[in-house]
Amino acid sequence: MKFHFVSFLFSFFIIASSLLQAQETSLFWGDTHLHTANSTDAYDRGLSVDIETAYRYARGLPVIQPATGQRIKIDRPLDFLVVADHAEFMGLSSSLAAADEKILATQAGQRLKGLFDENTDAVWAAQIDISLTGGNKDMLRDLNVPALIQDVWEKQIAAAEANNIPGEFTALIGFEWSSTANDTNQHRVVFTADDGEIAVKFRPYSSYDSENPKDLWNWLQSTERGTGARLLAIPHNSNLSKGMMFSNTDAHGNAMSISEAQMRQRWEPVIEVTQYKGTSETSPALSPNDEFAAFELREYLFGGNKAVPYPGSFARTALMRGLQLHSVLGINPYQFGMIGSSDSHTGLVSVNENNFMGKSALDTLPNQRPAQKLGLMSAWEVSASGLAGVWARNNSREEIFNSFMRREVFATSGPRIALRFFAGFDFNTTSLSSSQDIAQEGYAKGIPMGGELIALEKDKVPIFLLEALADPLSASLDRLQIIKGWQDSAGEVYEKIYEVSWSGSRTLDHNGKLPAIINTVDVRTASYDSSTGATRLIAYWQDPDFDPSLKAFYYVRALEIPTPRHHVYDALALGLDPLIENPTKPTWIQERAWSSPIWYNP
């Protein structure tokens, strides 16, 4: 195996951060991927709320639902939020609506204003045409200029500054880089740990600057050096990347280099594994032995073509691919944590099945959804997902960012399932019999999720501590699983799923398979019986197939009992039969949470 000092230092930093900074952490909930009216595709697709309203709603304040005029309020406030409006023509439609003088002083601005006044959707169509055909070059010439970009960016910063309340609510300053090269989704959300005084020193980097992720990483590096800002990028919707998000090669088809692997590991410590446009953990085609692999999969690309389940499009195969690249390059480019976030284009964070408000403002209302006006992007086609859980010392920009960097974060498909995961060699199993938080034992003698476990003594077998608490406003828990991936001595990679803890009196069969929990969903009433599950699941686990000489990763998946999917609530409210109106989607799902992995290195 090759050894690289830079890789070692970065790994040491992650381990040290886990041990020294993660003590006495608390759980904070947030969304790092919300679009407001300052994203053209959000504004032009209905009455998306403005950035100030988006922050107020996330903070738990009452706001007005623009489609109805009704006063609404989130069921539980978030702890942090990244308003990630697209960097590409950020604020254009909002500026046209306000007849912004700087925009109207340009030829392209005057032309677009005419289109906008006739049909707001025409502006988004004109923007899309730039990527599809290379048309509307006057928009790039007149509107993609530093002065206009900076003006809108400063307004985004001001809104974040006004709503950032340390200890109560964290407004992280960010944007989305939206590369769609060759009909692939290679988008990244970018955010900073810093305040407006630093953020104003740079401008959002857009796909009009470059559609190559490597150029984005170079920009992150130069921006940090030039401004002192602390930045990171979060890949999302890898399921729509045609295998490019977690490729073995660079954007030009060349084998991945050591420098590119280092850049990926440095700038992309976390990925978004679930959101409205589907879940990117795995696919039945890639994980045929995983009975829970077919969860809210999106089967079509933006243009309507079938989304082939390439290995480079999903997190689990990417994690396994990372083990192989580590053997070749001496560094693992896919050593990432996992979060969920919404990608809502309404400006309102909405991830509950029983109160989903749609992907965009065009299908906010239940009576708009059966018509499927937005085709593959219609509300009934998408997933009501997800949220990011973060274990941090306090609710501040600095500490939330630090948790992302050390990967002590996890994903949920919407419910607030509290998930803990630790690994070590010297845990005391009696800690599981007490009512105390397993974190005390986990931090004292091991490392948390996102960390790297290195065997310092020969033949010692790691011990894993894991715990999940059910969301009190959601369903009870079915089971806890550990997903393992490893590389054998010949360089081949494998995966295996272990049932670790579960509700009820079920027992494993001779193949280690757990019988399905009773499905109590009543489609006629959109109800279920939560008494079949558990409110807390906890486990002490050792890998029965552990080989101390082989690299491996482990992550936890916690599953709820079956509950109704969001379109069932809509259909019943409208007096429709969900089986007839939306026959391609299941009427029930099992919501879930995924921990960030823990890696074992010999």
Disulfide bonds with the S-S distance in Angstrom:
none
